[in-house]
Amino acid sequence: MFNPFRADGPGFLGEILDLLGERGRLLLGRRDEAPQARADDLAQLAEVLLSRRGQAAGGALAASLAAGYLGAAPAERHAFLGRLARDFGPDTDRSDAAIRAFHEGAPRALEALHAATEPRRQEVFRRLNLAPGGTGTLLQMRTDLLDILPSMPELAGVNADFLHLFTSWFNRGFLNLQQIDWDTPASILEKIIRYEAVHEIRNWDDLRNRLKPRDRRCYAFFHPQLPGEPLIFVEVALTTEIPAAIAPLLDLDRVPVEPEQATTAVFYSISNTQRGLAGVSFGNFLIKQVVELLRAEWPELRDFVTLSPVPGFARWLDAARKDSDSVLPEQLRQALDASDPAPEAAILSAAALYFLRARDARGRVVDPVARFHLGNGASLQRLNPGGDLSANGLGQSHGLMVNYRYTPADIERNHEAFAERGEVVASDAVRKALPARA
């Protein structure tokens, strides 16, 4: 295999090899002959990548760093992330000089100060992103970081740098929307099966039922640097009414609806596929663009709704029933405790409290799915006790599902109400479910 770092002379490549030593020489050579990289090896490669010499051979060095990281043992990966936090922050000498220049009123001092205080690891990430497969390596790094962040809070700055760069690199302008159908390459279909996070796709027949009929659609965002890798996808059912339960939508023996007769588009599953992109929001763009596509294709559609899980409801309700200071009125608490399972009317009232009155320690709506849809400008349309009677649905929400409604003319107003005032825009039916004096 050709090795671009063969040391034939005393030039800068030879100097790099001298700097890295024998383990670095092997790391830069054939991966199938190299030992697993240590954190020190990776940190030295990152330093060379940032150097003047590294700029001249950046692509090969970045590729070597990516390969070395992916081939490293988990403990060495974690140690390297620690090195990024400790050794690749802002250049203190450069920062001090920029601060002095700023106070002295030097020309363009503020720009220089901004550049000087940027952590050096951000430039490591930028250069690594240029390597073949570099974007995927960075996503893996962030995934590894998120795994250990609770026990290593000193990595918070590294996490913030990842999030800062990913927010720019994965903004809507770089994403491609594609329809996923039964003719999509099998390699992508296999990932749809694997990544489905809301309603398990049990087999290929199940997948066919979600993609092939004319009353079914699936759309995904892709990024040019990750070909064949969906970042997020949404599954859509065309129906003649707003559904209250998931089982009829997923029934393999159902009779498909003719799209020309459909009045409602139902977003019944939205799955993020890359944990490394946690905190980078593009689901709102996906839903809004799909609404526009469906409206253009089927002008007869009047309603755009979700059939959404309520993943935090059972846990919240269990805690609220034990807390005498919770938002649950005593009469409702007694009704919930009267039988197992709890009466549907009691679940309905508790659900209305959960969405309209309960708040977490940060003053937010408790449910993460609700925060997503309400923040995108949807309204809370209907509560559906018994909407998901699967083991997972009963375990996480006592079977409750909800419909969020996207009305194009109201999206911006609803978003502002939620984002600026914390107001949950809800239908009269939802508000009437509140218990008296709640």
Buried (B, 14 or more C-beta within 10 A) or exposed (E): EEEEBEBEEEEBBBBBBEBBEEBBBBBBBEBEEBEEBBBBBBBBBBBBBBBEBBEEBBBBBBBBBBBBBBBBEEEBBBBBBBBBBEEBBBBEEBBEBBBEBBEEEBEEBEEBBEEBBBBBBBBBBBBBBEBEBBBBBBBBBBBBBBBBBEEBEEBEBBBEBBBBBBBEBBEEEBBEBBEBEEEBEEEBBEBBBEBBEBBEBEEEEBBBBBBEBEBBBBBBBBBEBBEEBBBBBBBBBBBEEBBBBBBEBBEEEBEEBEBEEBBBBBBBBBBBBBEBBBEBBBBBBBBBBBBEBBBEEBEEBEBBBBBBBBBBBBEBBEEBBEEEEBBBBEEBBEBBEEEEEBEEEBBBBBBBBBBBBBEEEEEBBBBEBBBBBBBBBBBBBBBBBBBBEBEEBBEBBBBBBBBBBBBEEBBEEBBEBBEEEEEBBBBEEBEEBBBEEB
